[in-house]
Amino acid sequence: VQNDVLDTAREEGRDEGFAEGRTEGLAEGRAEGRAEGRAEGRVEGRVEGRAEEKLEIAKKMLALGLPDEAIMQSTGISPEQLQSL
């Protein structure tokens, strides 16, 4: 009888521990995932912002009548990007 009681208690404890660990693990995993997602989003946003800024500067340089070669060299944009402006 005592062995049955101990076995049952052990199983219940294991089940409770598993449930708690799973809940805590999911919460930690979600928090880590959100943090990584935010960091990646910031990096992507900066890259996109810099690319847009380069194109805006190139447009202004075109409006000033600067040579295409000077614009590409100064902004780092490709000939295709310059032609699309």
C-alpha positions in Angstrom: 0.0 0.0 0.0 2.8 2.4 0.9 4.6 1.7 -2.4 1.4 2.5 -4.3 1.0 5.7 -2.4 4.6 6.7 -3.1 4.3 5.7 -6.8 1.2 7.8 -7.1 2.8 10.7 -5.4 5.8 10.5 -7.6 3.7 10.4 -10.8 1.6 13.3 -9.6 4.8 15.3 -8.8 6.3 14.5 -12.1 3.2 15.5 -13.9 2.9 18.8 -12.0 6.6 19.6 -12.6 6.3 18.9 -16.3 3.2 21.2 -16.5 5.0 24.0 -14.6 8.2 23.6 -16.7 6.2 23.6 -19.9 4.4 26.8 -18.9 7.6 28.5 -17.8 9.4 27.3 -20.9 6.7 28.6 -23.2 6.7 32.0 -21.5 10.5 32.3 -21.7 10.4 31.2 -25.4 7.8 33.7 -26.3 9.7 36.5 -24.6 12.9 35.5 -26.4 11.1 35.3 -29.7 9.6 38.7 -29.3 13.0 40.3 -28.4 14.6 38.7 -31.4 11.8 39.8 -33.6 12.1 43.4 -32.4 15.8 43.4 -32.9 15.5 42.0 -36.4 12.8 44.5 -37.2 14.9 47.4 -36.1 17.8 46.2 -38.2 15.6 45.8 -41.3 14.0 49.2 -40.6 17.4 50.9 -40.5 18.6 49.2 -43.7 15.4 50.3 -45.5 15.6 53.8 -44.2 19.2 54.2 -45.3 18.3 52.9 -48.8 15.4 55.3 -49.0 17.6 58.2 -47.9 20.2 57.4 -50.6 17.5 57.5 -53.2 16.2 60.9 -51.9 19.7 62.3 -51.9 20.2 61.0 -55.5 17.0 62.7 -56.6 18.2 66.0 -55.1 21.5 65.6 -56.9 19.8 64.9 -60.2 17.7 68.1 -59.7 20.9 70.0 -59.3 22.1 68.6 -62.6 25.1 66.7 -61.3 26.6 64.0 -63.5 25.2 60.4 -63.1 28.7 59.1 -62.3 29.1 61.5 -59.5 25.7 60.7 -58.1 26.3 56.9 -58.1 29.7 57.4 -56.6 28.5 59.7 -53.9 25.4 57.7 -52.9 26.4 54.1 -53.7 23.3 53.4 -55.8 23.4 51.3 -58.9 22.9 52.5 -62.4 19.5 50.7 -62.5 18.4 52.6 -59.4 19.5 55.9 -60.8 17.7 55.2 -64.1 14.5 54.4 -62.2 14.6 57.9 -60.7 
